[in-house]
Amino acid sequence: MQNPFETEERRAFRETIRRYVEAEIKPNIDEWDEAGDFPWRVHEELGAMGFFGFGVSDAHGGLGFEDAFMRAAAAEEMCRAGGTSVWAGVSGRTISIGPIEHLANEEIRERALEDIVLGRKGSCLSITEPGGGSDVANMQTTAVRDGDEYVINGSKTFITGGMNGHYFVVGARTGGEGLAGISLFFVDADTPGFSRTPLERKMGWWASNQATLYFDNCRVPAGNMMGEENRGFIAIMENFNFERLALIAGALGMMKTCLEESIAYAQERKTFGKPLIKHQVIRHKIAEMSAKVDQIESYLIMMCWQISEGNMPVAEICKGKFATTKALEFCASEAMQIFGGAAYLRGNPIERIYREVKVFAIGGGSEEIMHDLAMRQMGL
Ligand SMILES: Cc1cc2nc3c(=O)[nH]c(=O)nc-3n(C[C@H](O)[C@H](O)[C@H](O)COP(=O)(O)OP(=O)(O)OC[C@H]3O[C@@H](n4cnc5c(N)ncnc54)[C@H](O)[C@@H]3O)c2cc1C
């Protein structure tokens, strides 16, 4: 799909990420997935390419500008090679950098941000709790003021990058019940009272890590509150927009892989005396997949354009997220059928994509929550 807003800089950035993924991630992804980890140098190499620098000032190691098209291209290219678990493994940083740049105090930004943006240290967004993730306004972790400190108690779970993260953006209750009682805090991993355990044996995203975090009388300086007291819910909701945009773009990359791999396989594999691609049923499957790729790609381009015009298209992002995850589910399922038994084996990219569909439909706001939020954004 031709992007009318493409520029030389955007094309070059996409190419840089694509070449890196082809050379460094694709050949290793199976081994890293089976090992459940990937080398830290990947964080630093992506950092050096500007992967984490969007919306961060150059004084803090960032690019000094925002570009939704480049953000989307980065996510799409990372996921296109079937490397979604590596992308997930660095994404804890991507979804927590915004609040740190915009809401943390100057001492924290000076101390931590450059290391995070350049991939030397990891940061994580810690919102979901064992008691629930969708109902953010109902979070139970508390932060109580005691002199010039806050004392945090509670736990978080499913926190991506949590096992090797150095810094945590943590949502906690500072006020009464509901969305008006939540604040954000910056917590160093070496703070006494902080501990973590890994979530193991996951359906997908094997090379990334997710953790349950525990805060047991965890004391942080009062200045570690990020933004205004009891205004954390709004910050969390605003931060979701870029996370969801990246999930849409990542899912699009996976859909493209499903399409390309299906075409290549259907051209080569023969049944009943002719290539699969000459059978009408298979042709229709591929045509449907191709139409979905085009629809999602053009929708994504328009969302990026709106953001570049200074408007955050929240309703479109919500609708785009559930439409994309449904389209990804379709493409992954049809690609599996076209491959037959061959995609049932580990090491086949379609096998990996098929079992990573669901995390896109659940993480960063589930399909059900996206429908509901889209309706509310439409005033309904
Ligand atoms: C691999 C992975 C990585 C993650 N990384 C992070 C991370 O880095 N940081 C972080 O904070 N969180 C993270 N999450 C958590 C993720 O955001 C939550 O799983 C998600 O928000 C859903 O919350 P839940 O799992 O607690 O489901 P619940 O909120 O318990 O919901 C269960 C089901 O009910 C549905 N549901 C809930 N309410 C309604 C309703 N009102 N109407 C209809 N249906 C409803 C939901 O859609 C869902 O299908 C991650 C999750 C996964 C799986």
The ligand as a Gaussian input file, in Angstrom:
#p B3LYP/6-31G(d) Opt

LIG

0 1
 C        2.054000     -11.046000      27.622000
 C        1.413000      -9.892000      28.345000
 C        2.159000      -8.741000      28.599000
 C        1.601000      -7.686000      29.339000
 N        2.381000      -6.580000      29.637000
 C        1.892000      -5.650000      30.511000
 C        2.724000      -4.558000      30.982000
 O        3.889000      -4.408000      30.569000
 N        2.197000      -3.690000      31.899000
 C        0.928000      -3.806000      32.373000
 O        0.532000      -2.991000      33.195000
 N        0.119000      -4.812000      31.922000
 C        0.555000      -5.728000      31.026000
 N       -0.248000      -6.760000      30.579000
 C       -1.592000      -6.875000      31.143000
 C       -2.699000      -6.571000      30.145000
 O       -2.757000      -5.184000      29.905000
 C       -3.983000      -7.145000      30.756000
 O       -3.892000      -8.560000      30.656000
 C       -5.231000      -6.640000      30.093000
 O       -5.396000      -5.273000      30.321000
 C       -6.476000      -7.402000      30.564000
 O       -6.506000      -7.467000      31.958000
 P       -6.726000      -8.881000      32.690000
 O       -5.851000      -9.870000      32.042000
 O       -6.559000      -8.644000      34.150000
 O       -8.212000      -9.285000      32.370000
 P       -9.525000      -8.812000      33.152000
 O       -9.518000      -7.343000      33.298000
 O       -9.692000      -9.638000      34.359000
 O      -10.639000      -9.221000      32.089000
 C      -10.899000     -10.603000      31.764000
 C      -11.696000     -10.652000      30.475000
 O      -12.932000      -9.990000      30.658000
 C      -13.094000      -8.972000      29.706000
 N      -13.776000      -7.833000      30.332000
 C      -13.340000      -7.120000      31.408000
 N      -14.221000      -6.129000      31.688000
 C      -15.211000      -6.242000      30.768000
 C      -16.396000      -5.505000      30.514000
 N      -16.710000      -4.420000      31.244000
 N      -17.184000      -5.880000      29.490000
 C      -16.858000      -6.964000      28.735000
 N      -15.753000      -7.694000      28.914000
 C      -14.927000      -7.328000      29.925000
 C      -11.713000      -8.606000      29.239000
 O      -11.733000      -8.070000      27.952000
 C      -11.011000      -9.941000      29.297000
 O      -11.272000     -10.611000      28.097000
 C        0.262000      -7.782000      29.794000
 C       -0.496000      -8.911000      29.478000
 C        0.058000      -9.965000      28.780000
 C       -0.786000     -11.183000      28.513000

